[in-house]
């Protein structure tokens, strides 16, 4: 307890804490896979509190799971906090968030255009009947490997968001 409190804010920067943080990540992912989404979110938020720089990239999954659980205020808080992120993950998350709130609007289509500009391979992975079976160990921005990384976590959430996949198919059909 005291060690956590004394080092909160720069936790991952201390080499001795990295195995603890990796364990937290695996624990959060395990909770999610067991259907305990809210508990998983709590662990991810604790991780970000310990290490706001978020070297592990937990914010990407956190934001996705906040969309899934309709925790809009928390989503907006973390999205604002990490608004300078440049990878495909936050762009597709924003697109899903806006679509889930508004449906097919000019704003949701604009977010999709921005997301596709970051990685054009993601939509086909999201609408595929075949799930990505494992998360890639590494990925390259804008490439198929990054699309697989996003789809591994996001595909099911997109597919269970009413109308999202049909909208995505319709939008990419126009390209």
N, C-alpha and C positions, 0 to 999 in steps of 0.2 A: 503494500500500500504506500509506504513512505517513499520508496524508490520511484514508483510510478508518479506520485505527486511532484517530487523534486525534479523529475526529468520530462514532465509533460511538455509537449510543444516541440521537442527536438529528439524524440525517442528513437526513431529509425537511424538517426545520425550516430548513435552510440552502438558500435559493433556488437557488444554483448547483448543487446536487446533484439537483434534481428531474428533469432530463432523463435523468440516469444511472439514477435509480430507475424512471422510466417505461420506459426501455430494458430494465432488468432484468425488469420486469413482462411486457413483450412477449416477451422471451427465454424466460421461464418458461412462458408460454402457448404459444409455438412448440414448445418441448420437449415439452410435454404433448400437443399436437396431433400430434406425430411419434411418439407412443407411448413417449416417454422420461419416464415418470411419476416415477421416482426422481430423475432429474436435475432435473426441474421442481421437485420438493419441496425439493431441496437449495438451489436458487436462491431459492425463497420463504423458506426458513429464514434464508438469508443476509440477505435483505431485512428480515426481522423483527429480526434481530440488529442491523442498522444503524439501524433505526427501530422500536423496540418499540411505540410508539404506533400504528404501522401505519396511517398516514393513507390508504394506498392500499387497505386492506381485503383484503390478501393472505391473511390468516388464514382467511377464509371458504373460499377455494379450497384452501388448505393443509389445513385440517381435512377437507374433503371427500375430497381425494386420499389422506390418511392412512387414512381409512376404506376407500377403494378398495384400498389396498395392505396392509391388515391391520396397520398399524403402530399398534397399540392404545396402547402406552405413550406414544408421541409425541402421539397424538390426545388422550389424557387430560391430558397436560401442557399442551398449547396450549388445550384446552377450559377447563381450570381457570384458566389465565392470562387468558383473555378471557371469563370466565363472566358478566360484567355486560353483554355485548352484548345488544341488545334487538330486533334485526331478525329477519326470518324465517329468514335463512340459517343461523345457528347452531342455531335451534330444530329446523329440518328435518334438519340434520346430526346432531344428538343423537338424533332419532327414528330415523334410518337406522342410526346406530351401535348403538343399543340393539336395534333389530329384527335387525340382522345378527348380533349376539351371542346374543340370547335367543329370537328369533322372536316369535310373538304372545303377549305376556304383559301383565299389568296395567301393568307399567312402560312397555313400548313403546307401549301404547294411551294412557297418560297423557302421554307425550312427544308423541304425535301430536295429542292434544287441545290441548296448549300451543302446538304449532306452528300448528295451524289457527286458534287464537285470535289469533296474530300475523298470519297471512295465509291466508284461506280459499280463495284462488285457486290456490295452489301444487299441491294434489293433482291437479287436472284437467290441469295442464301436465305433471306427471310421468307420468301414465298415458296421455297422448295418443300416438297413433301418429305424430303430426307433431311434429318437433323444432322448437324455437325457433331460427330461422335466424341471428339475430344478437343480441348482447347489447344491451339498451337503453342509450342514452347516459346517460339519467337515469332514476330511478325514485322512486316515492312509497311510503313504508312502508304496508303493508296493502293495497296496490292491485295490480291486474293487472300493472302494469309491474314491480313488485318480484317477483312470481311468475315473470314471464318472465326476469328477471335470474337468479333461483335456478335455474330449469329449464334455462337455457342451459348452465350448468355441471354440473348435477346429474342431469338426466333420464337420461342414458345409464348413469350409475353406479347409480341406483335400478333401472333396467330390467335391468341385468346382475347385480344382487344377488338370489340365488335366493329366490323367493317374495315379494319386497318389493312389487311392483306388484299382484299378486293380493291381498295383505294390505291394501294401501292401498285398492283398489277395494272390498273387503269392508267396511273400516272406514267409508269415506265413504258407502257404501250404507246404513249403519245410521243416518246422521244425518238 
